[in-house]
Amino acid sequence: MEKRTLLAIVLSILVLVMFSYLTPRKPVQKQVAPRQEAQQVPAKEPKLPVREDIPMPVVSPQIPSEEKEITVENDLYYAVFTTKGGTIKKWEIKEYSQDEEPVGLVSPEAAMPPLSIIPEGYPEDFPQKINYSVSPARDSIVLDRSTKQDTLSFFYTEPSGLFIKKTFTFYKDRYKVDLITEVHGVQSYYVVLGSEFGIYDKKGAWVHIGPVLLKDNDKIDIKPDNIEGINFFRKITGTKSKDEVIHQGNIRWIAQEDKYFTAALASTDTVNDVRIWKWANGRDKKEHNVEIAYRVMGQRGNFVLYAGPKKYEILKDLGVGLEHIIDFGMFSIISRPLFWLLKYFYKITGNYGWSIVLLTILVRIPFIPLLNKSQKSMKKLQEIQPHMAAVKEKYKKEPQKAQKEMMQLYKKHKVNPMGGCLPMLIQLPVFLALYKILLIAIELKGAPFILWITDLSVKDPYYIFPVTMGITMLIQQKMTPSSMDPKQAKMMMLMPIVFTFMFLSFPAGLVLYWLVNNTLGIIQQFYTNKKSKKSA
């Protein structure tokens, strides 16, 4: 029975931990539909109906032949826009850096630049073949005390009647950018967020990386591996396009995300659908090179663009539901108040390392009575171990009889065989909630603790915390009463070694939590053992 109980506990912990990170919170409800064959619109084709509330521009400006770059800078980011496609070429976050280089959210290897517009019926590479005019004509926009808000417009025309205009509005102290799109000459068009726009770390572990969207209040993660590639050269080869994923309904925003950063496009209008596909031609066979785009029916679209850190307060202040992109895990009802407490302690200490220590102590206090009961129960089990061994030996050929006698033994000595396991299982949701917070909180990025720990969001460079954590696990295991036979005890001695190797690559903040929790457990076990000796 002890073997089964031990196995059940270990498997329960492993299943819950793995389930929290390997299983998406919401299943991807996808409809598969064939992507419309991309064809160039003939010049003599009659114009499609145009809404009367948005008049067709009368003057067709002259389109420049050379690419021009316009820089946009405020207190938070530095961006470079280009007239080629009217898109974003660079977007660097000033507050965060890696190896003394600013965090860049635009990949130079992306198949499609951010915020490209593809009119219905035009080929996917259309945005990269055209050059926009820009208004007002200037080389840079700097938002400071004297200029708290400014606007930049790109526009493009064709003799066939196609007219495209993008208007960006920037703000001095916000990551937010307002975007208005106008397209005449077609019935609908796509506003493409851009492959890898918003993704800085493509190798983050235990977190979702890639496209994500919010349908009503449900966050849907899109796994890039589940998206079929589209044959970019199908126009030449004559082959049909492969499938794409379509989501319909109230799509509040679309985004690309990694562990700490995101680029998101929220629609303030009613949008019919969102389409997702992956580039699969030659050099663009990349794991995260997946497109996500709004399809706008009509001629005008109103959007809010955000490209920056996944900070809850900033995202909530946008008022478009983008705070839902922060995934607090399956125990979010516990994670959110703990996250608030972590930040509250930071206001007091000014150090996230000490805030984690205080939070760990606070979280452990309510469980002290339960842990005391658990330790007493395990102590009693240890005391009746000789009787249990005798019963097993006496009825080794009669398992059912042995089980019945064992239950009588528990009843006689008033021992609950599950008394040592229940407090562990009750603590598990709190542990997983804290685990998730310390894994994804961007507040820990670049946050120092003491001496060699200069960033709580990355692993300990000298592995001092993980090794010390393993030692505390070993000490705690030695101090804890056990009713297991010697062979099982030896197997359990491997657990600290396994956990030490697991935690070598974990963020230092997460290892710090486990280390402090183990240390508190050792102190409590010491006093419990001392009290038990006096009682004996």
BATORTI-636285 format. One line per field, with one value per residue (C-alpha): x, y, z; residue number from 1; residue in one letter. Coordinates in nm, 2 decimals, padded with zeros to 4 digits, always signed. Example, Ala and Ser with C-alpha at 12.3 -4.5 7.8 and 13.67 -1.06 7.14 Angstrom:
2
u: +01.23; +01.37
v: -00.45; -00.11
w: +00.78; +00.71
num: 1; 2
residuo: a; s
END
This chain:
536
u: +00.00; +00.29; +00.44; +00.11; +00.06; +00.41; +00.36; +00.03; +00.17; +00.47; +00.25; -00.01; +00.26; +00.42; +00.08; -00.04; +00.29; +00.31; -00.06; -00.03; +00.23; +00.18; -00.20; -00.34; -00.61; -00.86; -00.88; -00.83; -01.17; -01.08; -01.26; -01.06; -01.13; -00.94; -00.75; -00.87; -00.65; -00.44; -00.46; -00.36; -00.66; -00.68; -00.65; -00.98; -01.19; -01.49; -01.48; -01.66; -01.93; -01.79; -01.95; -02.10; -01.99; -01.62; -01.57; -01.32; -01.01; -01.02; -00.65; -00.40; -00.06; +00.25; +00.41; +00.78; +01.01; +01.27; +01.22; +01.21; +01.25; +01.08; +01.19; +00.95; +01.07; +00.92; +01.02; +00.94; +01.04; +01.23; +01.07; +01.15; +00.87; +00.93; +00.74; +00.80; +00.47; +00.40; +00.52; +00.74; +01.11; +01.23; +01.07; +01.30; +01.19; +01.41; +01.32; +01.46; +01.79; +01.98; +02.36; +02.34; +02.14; +01.77; +01.50; +01.38; +01.03; +01.06; +01.25; +01.45; +01.40; +01.02; +00.83; +00.58; +00.65; +00.42; +00.09; +00.10; -00.23; -00.33; -00.64; -00.88; -00.77; -00.41; -00.10; +00.05; +00.37; +00.18; +00.28; +00.65; +00.63; +00.47; +00.60; +00.38; +00.38; +00.40; +00.23; +00.35; +00.69; +00.96; +01.23; +01.15; +00.89; +01.00; +00.74; +00.85; +00.71; +00.64; +00.49; +00.27; +00.09; +00.16; +00.03; +00.19; +00.00; +00.09; -00.11; -00.10; -00.30; -00.33; -00.49; -00.73; -00.89; -00.72; -00.65; -00.49; -00.42; -00.28; -00.29; -00.08; -00.13; +00.16; +00.17; +00.45; +00.44; +00.24; +00.32; -00.03; -00.06; -00.40; -00.43; -00.69; -00.69; -00.88; -00.90; -01.11; -01.16; -01.21; -01.48; -01.25; -00.88; -00.64; -00.45; -00.16; -00.01; +00.32; +00.51; +00.72; +00.62; +00.63; +00.84; +01.19; +01.27; +01.19; +01.32; +01.13; +01.05; +00.72; +00.54; +00.34; +00.52; +00.34; +00.00; -00.28; -00.63; -00.91; -01.26; -01.52; -01.33; -01.16; -00.78; -00.69; -00.33; -00.23; +00.05; +00.26; +00.33; -00.04; -00.07; -00.02; +00.23; +00.10; +00.28; +00.39; +00.47; +00.13; +00.07; +00.37; +00.33; -00.05; -00.10; -00.38; -00.32; -00.32; -00.55; -00.56; -00.72; -01.02; -01.17; -01.50; -01.71; -01.62; -01.24; -01.14; -00.77; -00.50; -00.13; +00.21; +00.36; +00.66; +00.73; +00.77; +00.67; +00.39; +00.26; -00.11; -00.38; -00.72; -01.02; -01.26; -01.51; -01.70; -01.47; -01.59; -01.30; -00.93; -00.71; -00.39; -00.14; +00.22; +00.48; +00.63; +00.86; +01.23; +01.40; +01.08; +01.05; +01.08; +00.91; +00.73; +00.69; +00.32; +00.08; -00.23; -00.45; -00.79; -01.01; -01.19; -01.52; -01.58; -01.33; -01.24; -01.08; -01.01; -00.75; -00.53; -00.17; +00.04; +00.40; +00.57; +00.61; +00.34; +00.27; -00.07; -00.14; -00.03; -00.24; -00.55; -00.53; -00.57; -00.93; -00.94; -00.91; -00.54; -00.46; -00.60; -00.29; -00.10; -00.16; -00.18; -00.24; -00.52; -00.51; -00.55; -00.80; -00.51; -00.23; -00.38; -00.40; -00.05; +00.08; -00.07; +00.10; +00.44; +00.42; +00.30; +00.60; +00.82; +00.69; +00.80; +01.14; +01.24; +01.38; +01.19; +01.42; +01.32; +00.96; +00.97; +01.11; +00.83; +00.56; +00.69; +00.67; +00.32; +00.19; +00.33; +00.17; -00.18; -00.05; +00.15; -00.13; -00.19; +00.18; +00.20; -00.07; +00.10; +00.43; +00.26; +00.08; +00.40; +00.57; +00.29; +00.33; +00.70; +00.63; +00.40; +00.63; +00.74; +00.37; +00.30; +00.61; +00.48; +00.14; +00.29; +00.51; +00.23; -00.02; +00.22; +00.03; -00.31; -00.32; -00.68; -00.63; -00.32; -00.51; -00.79; -00.54; -00.35; -00.67; -00.74; -00.39; -00.44; -00.77; -00.62; -00.33; -00.55; -00.33; -00.45; -00.23; -00.32; -00.26; +00.09; -00.03; -00.34; -00.16; +00.08; -00.21; -00.38; -00.07; -00.02; -00.26; -00.08; +00.26; +00.16; +00.01; +00.33; +00.53; +00.34; +00.38; +00.75; +00.79; +00.61; +00.63; +00.82; +00.87; +01.15; +01.33; +01.65; +01.56; +01.87; +01.87; +02.20; +02.57; +02.58; +02.21; +02.17; +01.86; +01.59; +01.43; +01.73; +01.91; +02.17; +02.50; +02.70; +02.42; +02.45; +02.08; +01.98; +02.26; +02.17; +01.80; +01.89; +02.08; +01.78; +01.56; +01.80; +01.81; +01.43; +01.39; +01.64; +01.45; +01.10; +00.97; +00.91; +00.72; +00.88; +01.10; +01.48; +01.45; +01.18; +01.38; +01.68; +01.47; +01.33; +01.69; +01.71; +01.44; +01.67; +01.92; +01.64; +01.50; +01.84; +01.91; +01.56; +01.61; +01.95; +01.79; +01.50; +01.48; +01.66; +01.34; +01.16; +01.45; +01.47; +01.10; +01.16; +01.48; +01.31; +01.01; +01.24; +01.43; +01.10; +01.01; +01.34; +01.28; +00.92; +01.03; +01.31; +01.06; +00.81; +01.07; +01.19; +00.83; +00.77; +01.08; +00.96; +00.61; +00.77
v: +00.00; +00.24; +00.18; +00.26; +00.57; +00.70; +00.63; +00.81; +01.12; +01.14; +01.08; +01.33; +01.60; +01.52; +01.51; +01.84; +02.02; +01.89; +01.94; +02.31; +02.38; +02.12; +02.15; +02.47; +02.64; +02.65; +02.41; +02.57; +02.57; +02.59; +02.57; +02.46; +02.64; +02.67; +02.99; +03.19; +03.16; +03.47; +03.65; +04.00; +04.22; +04.31; +04.67; +04.68; +04.50; +04.72; +04.87; +04.69; +04.87; +05.14; +05.25; +05.60; +05.71; +05.70; +05.90; +05.79; +06.02; +06.25; +06.34; +06.05; +06.15; +06.06; +05.74; +05.77; +05.51; +05.50; +05.36; +05.62; +05.55; +05.75; +05.71; +05.74; +05.78; +05.84; +05.77; +05.40; +05.28; +05.36; +05.25; +05.28; +05.29; +05.24; +05.35; +05.00; +04.84; +05.12; +04.89; +04.88; +04.79; +04.82; +04.84; +04.85; +04.86; +05.11; +04.98; +04.63; +04.50; +04.18; +04.19; +04.57; +04.56; +04.69; +04.43; +04.43; +04.31; +04.30; +04.02; +04.11; +03.75; +03.76; +03.66; +03.95; +04.29; +04.42; +04.58; +04.49; +04.53; +04.26; +04.35; +04.06; +03.88; +04.02; +03.79; +03.76; +03.94; +04.24; +04.46; +04.40; +04.51; +04.86; +05.19; +05.43; +05.80; +05.95; +06.26; +06.48; +06.45; +06.42; +06.19; +06.16; +06.20; +06.27; +06.27; +06.48; +06.75; +06.98; +06.71; +06.46; +06.33; +06.31; +06.14; +05.97; +05.86; +05.63; +05.61; +05.42; +05.44; +05.23; +05.32; +05.03; +05.22; +05.06; +05.31; +05.23; +05.46; +05.39; +05.65; +05.60; +05.81; +05.80; +05.91; +06.04; +05.80; +05.50; +05.19; +05.23; +05.34; +05.41; +05.28; +05.37; +05.18; +05.27; +05.06; +05.15; +04.94; +04.60; +04.45; +04.34; +04.33; +04.18; +04.37; +04.14; +04.17; +04.03; +03.71; +03.71; +04.07; +04.09; +03.77; +03.84; +03.50; +03.21; +02.95; +03.01; +02.69; +02.61; +02.90; +02.96; +03.13; +03.24; +03.36; +03.41; +03.57; +03.66; +03.54; +03.70; +03.63; +03.31; +03.33; +03.08; +02.99; +02.88; +02.63; +02.70; +02.33; +02.27; +02.52; +02.38; +02.56; +02.74; +02.69; +03.04; +02.95; +02.79; +03.05; +02.93; +02.56; +02.56; +02.36; +02.45; +02.62; +02.43; +02.49; +02.79; +02.83; +03.06; +03.19; +03.38; +03.57; +03.85; +03.85; +04.13; +04.12; +03.92; +03.90; +03.74; +03.66; +03.52; +03.48; +03.85; +04.06; +04.09; +04.28; +04.29; +04.44; +04.51; +04.60; +04.86; +04.76; +04.44; +04.22; +03.91; +03.67; +03.62; +03.40; +03.23; +03.06; +02.97; +03.05; +02.73; +02.84; +02.80; +03.03; +03.10; +02.75; +02.87; +02.74; +03.06; +03.22; +03.22; +03.50; +03.61; +03.87; +04.05; +04.04; +04.38; +04.38; +04.72; +05.01; +05.13; +04.96; +05.11; +04.94; +04.98; +04.86; +04.76; +04.64; +04.61; +04.42; +04.20; +04.42; +04.37; +04.73; +04.87; +04.61; +04.66; +05.04; +05.00; +04.90; +04.63; +04.32; +04.27; +04.19; +03.84; +03.76; +03.71; +03.35; +03.28; +02.91; +02.68; +02.82; +03.19; +03.25; +03.20; +03.34; +03.69; +03.78; +03.63; +03.84; +04.15; +04.06; +04.01; +04.36; +04.50; +04.36; +04.51; +04.85; +04.79; +04.62; +04.76; +04.42; +04.14; +03.87; +03.97; +04.01; +03.64; +03.55; +03.74; +03.60; +03.24; +03.29; +03.45; +03.16; +02.90; +03.03; +02.91; +02.56; +02.53; +02.35; +02.11; +02.04; +01.97; +01.72; +01.56; +01.53; +01.38; +01.13; +01.03; +01.00; +00.76; +00.55; +00.52; +00.40; +00.12; +00.02; -00.30; -00.41; -00.33; -00.54; -00.83; -00.82; -00.82; -01.11; -01.31; -01.27; -01.23; -01.50; -01.35; -00.99; -00.92; -01.05; -00.84; -00.54; -00.60; -00.65; -00.34; -00.13; -00.27; -00.17; +00.18; +00.20; +00.06; +00.32; +00.60; +00.65; +00.79; +00.64; +00.94; +01.20; +01.27; +01.31; +01.53; +01.85; +01.81; +01.78; +02.08; +02.29; +02.18; +02.45; +02.73; +02.59; +02.57; +02.93; +03.07; +02.86; +03.02; +03.37; +03.35; +03.19; +03.45; +03.78; +04.03; +04.23; +03.98; +04.04; +04.22; +04.24; +04.18; +04.01; +03.97; +03.94; +03.72; +03.71; +04.00; +03.88; +03.67; +03.58; +03.37; +03.07; +03.11; +03.14; +02.95; +02.70; +02.79; +02.82; +02.49; +02.29; +02.45; +02.37; +02.01; +01.99; +02.14; +01.87; +01.60; +01.74; +01.77; +01.41; +01.28; +01.46; +01.35; +01.04; +00.76; +00.43; +00.31; +00.00; +00.05; -00.01; +00.25; +00.49; +00.46; +00.52; +00.84; +00.96; +01.00; +01.27; +01.56; +01.47; +01.46; +01.79; +01.96; +01.88; +01.99; +02.33; +02.40; +02.58; +02.73; +03.11; +03.21; +03.36; +03.03; +02.84; +03.10; +03.03; +02.65; +02.71; +02.93; +02.69; +02.40; +02.60; +02.68; +02.31; +02.21; +02.46; +02.33; +01.97; +02.04; +02.17; +01.90; +01.63; +01.80; +01.81; +01.45; +01.34; +01.53; +01.37; +01.02
w: +00.00; +00.08; -00.26; -00.43; -00.22; -00.30; -00.67; -00.67; -00.51; -00.74; -01.05; -00.94; -00.90; -01.24; -01.42; -01.27; -01.35; -01.70; -01.76; -01.67; -01.94; -02.21; -02.24; -02.39; -02.18; -02.46; -02.75; -03.08; -03.25; -03.61; -03.93; -04.24; -04.56; -04.89; -04.93; -05.22; -05.53; -05.54; -05.88; -06.00; -06.05; -06.42; -06.50; -06.70; -06.45; -06.34; -06.00; -05.71; -05.51; -05.27; -04.95; -04.97; -04.63; -04.73; -05.06; -05.31; -05.32; -05.62; -05.64; -05.71; -05.57; -05.75; -05.61; -05.54; -05.69; -05.41; -05.06; -04.78; -04.40; -04.12; -03.76; -03.47; -03.12; -02.78; -02.42; -02.46; -02.80; -03.12; -03.45; -03.82; -04.08; -04.45; -04.76; -04.91; -04.83; -04.57; -04.30; -03.99; -04.03; -03.67; -03.33; -03.03; -02.66; -02.46; -02.11; -02.17; -02.31; -02.37; -02.37; -02.37; -02.69; -02.69; -02.73; -03.10; -03.18; -03.56; -03.72; -04.03; -04.16; -04.13; -04.45; -04.42; -04.26; -03.98; -04.07; -04.44; -04.63; -04.89; -05.10; -05.17; -05.48; -05.48; -05.43; -05.08; -05.19; -05.31; -05.01; -05.08; -05.44; -05.39; -05.26; -05.07; -05.05; -04.71; -04.55; -04.41; -04.59; -04.32; -04.20; -03.83; -03.55; -03.20; -02.93; -02.63; -02.40; -02.69; -02.91; -02.71; -03.01; -03.39; -03.70; -04.00; -04.32; -04.61; -04.93; -05.26; -05.58; -05.90; -06.24; -06.19; -05.90; -05.61; -05.33; -05.00; -04.70; -04.35; -04.08; -03.76; -03.45; -03.19; -02.83; -02.61; -02.31; -02.45; -02.64; -02.80; -03.16; -03.33; -03.68; -03.94; -04.27; -04.59; -04.90; -05.21; -05.52; -05.35; -05.13; -04.86; -04.76; -04.50; -04.24; -04.15; -03.81; -03.95; -03.89; -03.57; -03.50; -03.11; -03.07; -02.93; -02.76; -02.99; -02.76; -02.44; -02.25; -02.09; -02.25; -02.57; -02.86; -03.17; -03.27; -03.02; -03.03; -02.80; -02.91; -02.67; -02.34; -02.45; -02.52; -02.80; -02.84; -03.20; -03.22; -03.52; -03.57; -03.63; -03.92; -04.27; -04.50; -04.81; -05.14; -05.22; -05.58; -05.65; -05.92; -06.11; -06.06; -06.09; -05.77; -05.53; -05.21; -04.89; -04.59; -04.36; -04.02; -03.99; -03.67; -03.69; -03.44; -03.20; -03.24; -03.00; -03.08; -03.26; -03.15; -03.17; -02.83; -02.65; -02.28; -02.20; -02.51; -02.76; -03.06; -03.08; -03.31; -03.15; -03.37; -03.25; -03.53; -03.60; -03.80; -03.98; -03.94; -03.87; -04.09; -03.99; -04.22; -04.24; -04.51; -04.65; -04.93; -04.93; -04.68; -04.50; -04.34; -03.99; -03.68; -03.59; -03.93; -03.91; -04.03; -03.85; -04.01; -03.98; -04.28; -04.31; -04.50; -04.66; -04.69; -04.34; -04.04; -03.69; -03.48; -03.17; -03.21; -02.91; -02.93; -02.59; -02.27; -02.12; -01.82; -01.67; -01.58; -01.91; -02.11; -01.90; -01.94; -02.32; -02.26; -02.53; -02.32; -02.40; -02.04; -02.11; -02.30; -01.97; -01.90; -01.52; -01.58; -01.47; -01.12; -01.22; -00.94; -00.70; -00.92; -00.96; -00.59; -00.53; -00.82; -00.66; -00.33; -00.50; -00.65; -00.31; -00.13; -00.41; -00.32; +00.04; -00.03; -00.36; -00.45; -00.62; -00.46; -00.11; -00.22; -00.33; +00.02; +00.20; -00.03; +00.03; +00.40; +00.39; +00.17; +00.40; +00.72; +00.65; +00.59; +00.92; +01.11; +00.82; +00.79; +01.16; +01.13; +00.83; +01.02; +01.32; +01.10; +00.94; +01.28; +01.39; +01.07; +01.15; +01.50; +01.39; +01.10; +01.28; +01.32; +00.96; +00.85; +01.07; +00.91; +00.56; +00.64; +00.81; +00.52; +00.23; +00.04; +00.13; +00.00; +00.09; +00.44; +00.48; +00.37; +00.62; +00.90; +00.80; +00.82; +01.17; +01.27; +01.15; +01.34; +01.66; +01.66; +01.53; +01.22; +00.89; +00.61; +00.39; +00.65; +00.52; +00.16; +00.20; +00.30; +00.01; -00.24; -00.08; -00.13; -00.49; -00.65; -00.46; -00.56; -00.93; -00.91; -00.77; -01.02; -01.31; -01.18; -01.13; -01.47; -01.68; -01.48; -01.68; -01.36; -01.28; -01.61; -01.53; -01.16; -00.94; -00.60; -00.43; -00.54; -00.84; -00.91; -01.14; -01.32; -01.15; -01.48; -01.60; -01.45; -01.18; -01.38; -01.11; -01.02; -00.65; -00.59; -00.76; -00.58; -00.24; -00.31; -00.37; -00.05; +00.15; -00.01; +00.10; +00.46; +00.47; +00.35; +00.61; +00.89; +00.78; +00.94; +00.70; +00.70; +00.38; +00.37; +00.31; -00.07; -00.11; +00.10; -00.12; -00.43; -00.27; -00.21; -00.58; -00.58; -00.47; -00.74; -01.01; -00.89; -00.88; -01.24; -01.34; -01.16; -01.32; -01.61; -01.42; -01.36; -01.04; -00.90; -00.92; -00.76; -00.49; -00.40; -00.38; -00.17; +00.08; +00.10; +00.17; +00.44; +00.61; +00.59; +00.76; +01.05; +01.10; +01.08; +01.34; +01.59; +01.52; +01.58; +01.90; +02.03; +01.94; +02.14; +02.45; +02.41; +02.38
num: 1; 2; 3; 4; 5; 6; 7; 8; 9; 10; 11; 12; 13; 14; 15; 16; 17; 18; 19; 20; 21; 22; 23; 24; 25; 26; 27; 28; 29; 30; 31; 32; 33; 34; 35; 36; 37; 38; 39; 40; 41; 42; 43; 44; 45; 46; 47; 48; 49; 50; 51; 52; 53; 54; 55; 56; 57; 58; 59; 60; 61; 62; 63; 64; 65; 66; 67; 68; 69; 70; 71; 72; 73; 74; 75; 76; 77; 78; 79; 80; 81; 82; 83; 84; 85; 86; 87; 88; 89; 90; 91; 92; 93; 94; 95; 96; 97; 98; 99; 100; 101; 102; 103; 104; 105; 106; 107; 108; 109; 110; 111; 112; 113; 114; 115; 116; 117; 118; 119; 120; 121; 122; 123; 124; 125; 126; 127; 128; 129; 130; 131; 132; 133; 134; 135; 136; 137; 138; 139; 140; 141; 142; 143; 144; 145; 146; 147; 148; 149; 150; 151; 152; 153; 154; 155; 156; 157; 158; 159; 160; 161; 162; 163; 164; 165; 166; 167; 168; 169; 170; 171; 172; 173; 174; 175; 176; 177; 178; 179; 180; 181; 182; 183; 184; 185; 186; 187; 188; 189; 190; 191; 192; 193; 194; 195; 196; 197; 198; 199; 200; 201; 202; 203; 204; 205; 206; 207; 208; 209; 210; 211; 212; 213; 214; 215; 216; 217; 218; 219; 220; 221; 222; 223; 224; 225; 226; 227; 228; 229; 230; 231; 232; 233; 234; 235; 236; 237; 238; 239; 240; 241; 242; 243; 244; 245; 246; 247; 248; 249; 250; 251; 252; 253; 254; 255; 256; 257; 258; 259; 260; 261; 262; 263; 264; 265; 266; 267; 268; 269; 270; 271; 272; 273; 274; 275; 276; 277; 278; 279; 280; 281; 282; 283; 284; 285; 286; 287; 288; 289; 290; 291; 292; 293; 294; 295; 296; 297; 298; 299; 300; 301; 302; 303; 304; 305; 306; 307; 308; 309; 310; 311; 312; 313; 314; 315; 316; 317; 318; 319; 320; 321; 322; 323; 324; 325; 326; 327; 328; 329; 330; 331; 332; 333; 334; 335; 336; 337; 338; 339; 340; 341; 342; 343; 344; 345; 346; 347; 348; 349; 350; 351; 352; 353; 354; 355; 356; 357; 358; 359; 360; 361; 362; 363; 364; 365; 366; 367; 368; 369; 370; 371; 372; 373; 374; 375; 376; 377; 378; 379; 380; 381; 382; 383; 384; 385; 386; 387; 388; 389; 390; 391; 392; 393; 394; 395; 396; 397; 398; 399; 400; 401; 402; 403; 404; 405; 406; 407; 408; 409; 410; 411; 412; 413; 414; 415; 416; 417; 418; 419; 420; 421; 422; 423; 424; 425; 426; 427; 428; 429; 430; 431; 432; 433; 434; 435; 436; 437; 438; 439; 440; 441; 442; 443; 444; 445; 446; 447; 448; 449; 450; 451; 452; 453; 454; 455; 456; 457; 458; 459; 460; 461; 462; 463; 464; 465; 466; 467; 468; 469; 470; 471; 472; 473; 474; 475; 476; 477; 478; 479; 480; 481; 482; 483; 484; 485; 486; 487; 488; 489; 490; 491; 492; 493; 494; 495; 496; 497; 498; 499; 500; 501; 502; 503; 504; 505; 506; 507; 508; 509; 510; 511; 512; 513; 514; 515; 516; 517; 518; 519; 520; 521; 522; 523; 524; 525; 526; 527; 528; 529; 530; 531; 532; 533; 534; 535; 536
residuo: m; e; k; r; t; l; l; a; i; v; l; s; i; l; v; l; v; m; f; s; y; l; t; p; r; k; p; v; q; k; q; v; a; p; r; q; e; a; q; q; v; p; a; k; e; p; k; l; p; v; r; e; d; i; p; m; p; v; v; s; p; q; i; p; s; e; e; k; e; i; t; v; e; n; d; l; y; y; a; v; f; t; t; k; g; g; t; i; k; k; w; e; i; k; e; y; s; q; d; e; e; p; v; g; l; v; s; p; e; a; a; m; p; p; l; s; i; i; p; e; g; y; p; e; d; f; p; q; k; i; n; y; s; v; s; p; a; r; d; s; i; v; l; d; r; s; t; k; q; d; t; l; s; f; f; y; t; e; p; s; g; l; f; i; k; k; t; f; t; f; y; k; d; r; y; k; v; d; l; i; t; e; v; h; g; v; q; s; y; y; v; v; l; g; s; e; f; g; i; y; d; k; k; g; a; w; v; h; i; g; p; v; l; l; k; d; n; d; k; i; d; i; k; p; d; n; i; e; g; i; n; f; f; r; k; i; t; g; t; k; s; k; d; e; v; i; h; q; g; n; i; r; w; i; a; q; e; d; k; y; f; t; a; a; l; a; s; t; d; t; v; n; d; v; r; i; w; k; w; a; n; g; r; d; k; k; e; h; n; v; e; i; a; y; r; v; m; g; q; r; g; n; f; v; l; y; a; g; p; k; k; y; e; i; l; k; d; l; g; v; g; l; e; h; i; i; d; f; g; m; f; s; i; i; s; r; p; l; f; w; l; l; k; y; f; y; k; i; t; g; n; y; g; w; s; i; v; l; l; t; i; l; v; r; i; p; f; i; p; l; l; n; k; s; q; k; s; m; k; k; l; q; e; i; q; p; h; m; a; a; v; k; e; k; y; k; k; e; p; q; k; a; q; k; e; m; m; q; l; y; k; k; h; k; v; n; p; m; g; g; c; l; p; m; l; i; q; l; p; v; f; l; a; l; y; k; i; l; l; i; a; i; e; l; k; g; a; p; f; i; l; w; i; t; d; l; s; v; k; d; p; y; y; i; f; p; v; t; m; g; i; t; m; l; i; q; q; k; m; t; p; s; s; m; d; p; k; q; a; k; m; m; m; l; m; p; i; v; f; t; f; m; f; l; s; f; p; a; g; l; v; l; y; w; l; v; n; n; t; l; g; i; i; q; q; f; y; t; n; k; k; s; k; k; s; a
END
